Amino acid sequence: MAEDVLQELQAHFRGAVVARDGAPDTTEPRAAWNAMHTDSPAIATRCSGAADVVDAVRFAREHGLLVGVRGGGHSVGGLSTIRDGMLIDLSAMRGVQVDPVRRLAHVQGGALLGDVDRETQAFGLATPLGRVSETGVAGLTLGGGYGNLNSKYGLSCDNVVEAQVVTADGRLLTASADENPDLFWALRGGGGNFGIVTSFTFRLHPVGPIVGFVGTFYPLADLAEVERRWRDYVEDAPREVTSFIVTMTFPAAPGMPDVIHDRPVAIVGGVHCGEPEAGMGVLQPLRELGTPLFDMSQPMPYDVMQASFDAFFPRQTLRAYWKSQYLDVLPDEAIDIIAARASERPGPMSLVNTFHLGGAVHDVGTEETAFPERSAPFLVSFDSMWTDPAQDEAAVAWTRSAWEQMRAFGTGAPFLNFTGLADEPLDAGVGAAFGRNLERLRRVKTAYDPENFFRLNNNVLPLA
Ligand SMILES: Cc1cc2nc3c(=O)[nH]c(=O)nc-3n(C[C@H](O)[C@H](O)[C@H](O)COP(=O)(O)OP(=O)(O)OC[C@H]3O[C@@H](n4cnc5c(N)ncnc54)[C@H](O)[C@@H]3O)c2cc1C
């Protein structure tokens, strides 16, 4: 694109406009998390606020540019990576402002989870967010948002009370229960289809500063037994408890005992978000599901706990392909498959995870928000992660075959935040994931983005 055309965009822009062929610039966009997605765009706009986003959208439309939008860059399927066209990067928009009286947090569209936890915890408050603090608030929330407070306080998207959105025609709209309610409905689970969210307002809850935390390491060989007992526990657990099981080969991490170094383990994780000492008592059975190799369960600062998995997920290091599936029940036969697959993971950093879902997540009706899955109590995720490109094919094939095997027990519906669509058509899985909300999503898409300007996402097609 000619220099003078770009200057037209730069004239009012407060952030940076970086052309791939231009002079090297220190204001590179935030790198994507998945090392399989390294493409750089023809033009990157690093916006400083909503007005820059409006200008970037209008400019891209005027010049017929394909647009990618990057919040935290953690899309496993590379949905915020673009080769030609314009990347609208929000990494300079990380502001978080807490209103402790009304228990609200105003969060800019490029904030990371850790940015929010840090500011809200200063007031002893929190909103449900995910389990790796470098993940982007925007992508996570627009896709639902599972994390450690779900059972008590619902999904991340359930706690959004308002959003500021730049739509495909370059307008800056407010979406809430009172203003543009159809857009508000679609944003809560419908992904990045409807516009660029420049700011969310989240409802906050009293959490911490200390919470009950369980992190108990069992030998992977015991997973089938451990997971059966875990299932029986979580089905009757109080809402304060949110729990999951991760299987991995634990690295020789400094400060961790030798007994788990380079050893395949099943980690039973969980949080009790009420009074911490009482919470530890409630969590105690999770520490006795078998004979632990190591147990790091203890009352823990909430923000420390929220970042406790970060070291395993460095940006632009791991190649990744994930695929997940909901289960209405978790019978012994399904657990046996999970255990068998976990024992033959294609590499040490590949994970098989089982998440328990319930409580407040199930209080919301299927059609109340765009996020459709409100009854399944379990989510199983096969997360291949590796570093050598020569393993791409084998790792992807392993995830796909494990996922297919789980279909015998699963609903067939994936959780779109975890879906690695690396080399699949972008609309794969969208119909199954949105179920009966798809038609309404398509109507909202038609109203706000009839030409499918925002299509690098789990794409909902406008009606023809
Ligand atoms: C290590 C890791 C841990 C994770 N843990 C969890 C977890 O605990 N719980 C969970 O629910 N998910 C989790 N996820 C999945 C994660 O929520 C999704 O990948 C999510 O899309 C990431 O959001 P992002 O903003 O970082 O991603 P990006 O790659 O920036 O964007 C993802 C999608 O959202 C769109 N988007 C981003 N920002 C905006 C915006 N401001 N407005 C409109 N559209 C936007 C993009 O265009 C793209 O389609 C995890 C992912 C990783 C890699």
The ligand as a MOL file (V3000), in Angstrom:
LIG
                    3D

  0  0  0     0  0            999 V3000
M  V30 BEGIN CTAB
M  V30 COUNTS 53 58 0 0 0
M  V30 BEGIN ATOM
M  V30 1 C -2.5770 -21.3160 27.3380 0
M  V30 2 C -4.0570 -21.1190 27.1640 0
M  V30 3 C -4.9030 -21.2190 28.2520 0
M  V30 4 C -6.2770 -21.0550 28.1010 0
M  V30 5 N -7.0900 -21.1740 29.1780 0
M  V30 6 C -8.4190 -20.9740 29.0410 0
M  V30 7 C -9.2970 -21.0500 30.1520 0
M  V30 8 O -8.8700 -21.3200 31.2770 0
M  V30 9 N -10.6210 -20.8370 29.9470 0
M  V30 10 C -11.1330 -20.5470 28.7110 0
M  V30 11 O -12.3310 -20.3470 28.5820 0
M  V30 12 N -10.3250 -20.4800 27.6370 0
M  V30 13 C -8.9920 -20.6830 27.7780 0
M  V30 14 N -8.1820 -20.6200 26.6870 0
M  V30 15 C -8.7660 -20.3820 25.3790 0
M  V30 16 C -8.9110 -18.8860 25.1430 0
M  V30 17 O -9.9680 -18.3930 25.9050 0
M  V30 18 C -9.2150 -18.5850 23.6760 0
M  V30 19 O -8.1310 -19.0280 22.9030 0
M  V30 20 C -9.4820 -17.1220 23.4550 0
M  V30 21 O -9.9360 -16.9470 22.1340 0
M  V30 22 C -8.2360 -16.2950 23.6720 0
M  V30 23 O -8.5400 -14.9310 23.6480 0
M  V30 24 P -7.4090 -13.9000 23.2190 0
M  V30 25 O -8.0000 -12.5410 23.2480 0
M  V30 26 O -6.1740 -14.1570 23.9790 0
M  V30 27 O -7.1530 -14.4050 21.7390 0
M  V30 28 P -6.9010 -13.7460 20.3300 0
M  V30 29 O -6.0510 -14.7380 19.6090 0
M  V30 30 O -6.4130 -12.3630 20.4220 0
M  V30 31 O -8.3560 -13.7280 19.7300 0
M  V30 32 C -9.1650 -14.8670 19.6700 0
M  V30 33 C -10.4360 -14.5590 18.8790 0
M  V30 34 O -11.1460 -13.4980 19.5360 0
M  V30 35 C -11.2350 -12.3600 18.6780 0
M  V30 36 N -10.9940 -11.1620 19.4870 0
M  V30 37 C -9.9210 -10.9250 20.2820 0
M  V30 38 N -10.0590 -9.7330 20.8980 0
M  V30 39 C -11.2420 -9.2290 20.4750 0
M  V30 40 C -11.9620 -8.0300 20.7590 0
M  V30 41 N -11.4760 -7.1140 21.6030 0
M  V30 42 N -13.1500 -7.8380 20.1590 0
M  V30 43 C -13.6560 -8.7600 19.3140 0
M  V30 44 N -13.0210 -9.9000 18.9910 0
M  V30 45 C -11.8280 -10.1260 19.5800 0
M  V30 46 C -10.1630 -12.5810 17.6340 0
M  V30 47 O -10.4240 -11.9160 16.4430 0
M  V30 48 C -10.1680 -14.0810 17.4550 0
M  V30 49 O -11.2110 -14.4860 16.6220 0
M  V30 50 C -6.8070 -20.7760 26.8170 0
M  V30 51 C -5.9480 -20.6810 25.7160 0
M  V30 52 C -4.5920 -20.8490 25.8810 0
M  V30 53 C -3.6880 -20.7850 24.6860 0
M  V30 END ATOM
M  V30 BEGIN BOND
M  V30 1 1 1 2
M  V30 2 1 2 3
M  V30 3 2 2 52
M  V30 4 2 3 4
M  V30 5 1 4 5
M  V30 6 1 4 50
M  V30 7 2 5 6
M  V30 8 1 6 7
M  V30 9 1 6 13
M  V30 10 2 7 8
M  V30 11 1 7 9
M  V30 12 1 9 10
M  V30 13 2 10 11
M  V30 14 1 10 12
M  V30 15 2 12 13
M  V30 16 1 13 14
M  V30 17 1 14 15
M  V30 18 1 14 50
M  V30 19 1 15 16
M  V30 20 1 16 17
M  V30 21 1 16 18
M  V30 22 1 18 19
M  V30 23 1 18 20
M  V30 24 1 20 21
M  V30 25 1 20 22
M  V30 26 1 22 23
M  V30 27 1 23 24
M  V30 28 2 24 25
M  V30 29 1 24 26
M  V30 30 1 24 27
M  V30 31 1 27 28
M  V30 32 2 28 29
M  V30 33 1 28 30
M  V30 34 1 28 31
M  V30 35 1 31 32
M  V30 36 1 32 33
M  V30 37 1 33 34
M  V30 38 1 33 48
M  V30 39 1 34 35
M  V30 40 1 35 36
M  V30 41 1 35 46
M  V30 42 1 36 37
M  V30 43 1 36 45
M  V30 44 2 37 38
M  V30 45 1 38 39
M  V30 46 1 39 40
M  V30 47 2 39 45
M  V30 48 1 40 41
M  V30 49 2 40 42
M  V30 50 1 42 43
M  V30 51 2 43 44
M  V30 52 1 44 45
M  V30 53 1 46 47
M  V30 54 1 46 48
M  V30 55 1 48 49
M  V30 56 2 50 51
M  V30 57 1 51 52
M  V30 58 1 52 53
M  V30 END BOND
M  V30 END CTAB
M  END
